[in-house]
Amino acid sequence: MPNIKSAKKRVKVSLKKNLRNRMVKSAMRTSVKKFEAAMADPTTAGVQLSATTSAIDKAVAKGVIHKNAANRKKARLAKQLAKAAL
C-alpha cells in the first residue's frame, strides 16, 4: 500500500479506470458474440452488425481499444456477414 497521498489517489483512480475499461470491453465482446449467434439468420445479423459496430466504436471513443484494431474487427465481421449472405 502506498504511503504518499498522490500514490494513494493513483491507486484509486487506476482501479476505477480498470473497472470501466473491463465493462466496456466486456460489452463489446458480448455484442460480438450476439452477432455470431445471429449469423444463423442473415437478415437479423445485419441489424446486429450495426449494434456491434456501435459497441466497438464506443470502446474506441473511451480509449479501451485502438482505432485500427476496431477497424480490423469491424471489417472481419462485415466480411463474415457478406460470406454468409451468399
C-alpha positions, 0 to 999 in steps of 0.5 A: 500500500502506498504511503504518499497521498498522490500514490494513494489517489493513483491507486484509486483512480487506476482501479476505477479506470480498470473497472470501466475499461473491463465493462466496456470491453466486456460489452463489446465482446458480448455484442460480438458474440450476439452477432455470431449467434445471429449469423444463423439468420442473415437478415437479423445479423445485419441489424446486429452488425450495426449494434456491434459496430456501435459497441466497438466504436464506443470502446474506441471513443473511451480509449479501451481499444485502438482505432485500427484494431476496431477497424480490423474487427469491424471489417472481419465481421462485415466480411463474415456477414457478406460470406454468409449472405451468399 
